[in-house]
């Protein structure tokens, strides 16, 4: 296995702490400093079929953003299918899986000056099939950058818990990044978290603020998340949802809540609310303050004349067979991922890493 190319394993204390956000931003930052950057996500849990191969979603994001010039199947060697764990317990094949990861890593290193390795979940994820993040980092002889949530006490506790597994595998944590910190508390948390981590011999390499755009789903993601269907303006599926309201009040009252970027959820037979949304959206077209869209819930549809008016407008409309409360709950619990082509998000992520992470210090610690 390649032992020459510098590498970094990006891990996290929990799922959705910001590994992919960090890996994407670091890819850009390191490319400016070091040249040709490679990428691999050895174990992926969310995948897409690409030409008959199961490829991790985050791998596709990195490849389509940076054109990595490595075969996708080597950047994403193991996809954890629904029955993967049961099959492994029935017939463990640890040597085969480890050999596959090492071989893929060698190809990911080919003609690269540095390789980013992205983990999945916390340090122990994958232990059930002998490929925990801690073990994979050991397998690939990589140091670790650990991402955790915002705050002081809880993040440090979680760092210590994860560090114990990395220590057990003989893997060094080169530093920690705190993510999703309330902007007004950024400096205070940076000060106390740095001192708290220093007491444990761990370096704080960055503190990144909450960025609303990163947590805002697109209409396409909403539609997929609630298993709905577009009946109008699907071309606006990339429009971003900034707030969600349930239109259960009268139209005269709901109008006061129809601001730019609002997604309105209302039963499909509330024609007064639907007409108010269409009207406000039409007015917003000339000012650039458009509604995000409309979700018609309850498997109900408005009168044909109202539906024709909706379809003649530019307002994106999704239908769902679920009730309004269930739709709102599912949207609220969506895991919002950055997708290929989402330029605004990708630009924001790169800017966040440049501004809030000590990239040069990180590079120095890896030498």
Helices and strands as residue ranges (DSSP letters): E 6-12, H 19-34, E 37-40, E 43-44, E 47-50, E 53-56, H 57-66, H 72-75, E 78-79, H 84-90, H 94-109, E 114-118, G 127-129, H 133-139, E 143-148, H 153-168, E 173-181, G 183-185, H 186-198, E 204-209, H 212-215, H 219-225, E 229-232, G 234-236, E 243-246, H 251-254, G 255-257, E 262-267, H 271-287, E 293-297, H 304-311, E 317-319, H 324-332, H 343-356, H 359-366
